[in-house]
């Protein structure tokens, strides 16, 4: 699943491509929005909230509002999940990112074409109702609402849950995915199976997660080691059976909840 920094970067791509532009056409390829036409609508901004993308638009005066809607400010919401992506192209440029049958929406403007591939939870709602889709999320590690104390409070409210699963619960803090979960817990020397109540320094764990995501904003290569060279960007994630960079012990991989987790059994004392 894309991490919060990937979604943040994607939002910036759409911001540069579309912000301030009046759309010259749209093509929705999902049943619930198939009849929607955003021609003439203006893109106000592109924003991220955890792993959710929010493309905020203003309808032109007199435009027919979507069904059951009113007002002029609307948000096109999408979630990337495991396999979604947005790409921006110059007009006339070949769309080469994914097969055409995965396209869910195309937004055209005079200067760019934005193409959404395999998007999930695609919805057009009044901007005033955004909280109905993202209001359940915890503090966004890369957002203006970031509140480490609140993130710690939410984690601590589930004392018997494993820290590995708690960090992935977007209701606790928004933006951590499997890569950062594994890397943060390795760097903190904590087993992924440790109950939240037994984690020695929740605030330190939360703070490290935020710093790692923030360090990777603005680039597509995610690194927790400081190196951007291929094969050197992570300590444990994706490194099953390879030697730990600290102690040489073979990195292990195992299921934790619905995800796999990577850890060093020597550096992260077992359950």
ABEGO torsion letter per residue (X at the ends): XBBAAAAAAAAAAAAAAABGBBBAEBBBABAAAAABBABGBBBABBBBBEABBBBBBBBBBGBBBBBGBBEABBBBBBBAEAABBBBBBBBGBBBAABBAAABABBBBBAABBBBBBGBBGBBBBBAAAAAAAAAABBBBAABAABBAAAAAAAAAABAABBAAAAAABAAABBGBBAAAAAAAAAAAGBBAABBAAABABAAAAAAAAAAAAAAABGBABBBAAGBABBGAABAABGABGBBBAAAGBBBBBBBBEABBBBBBAAABBBX
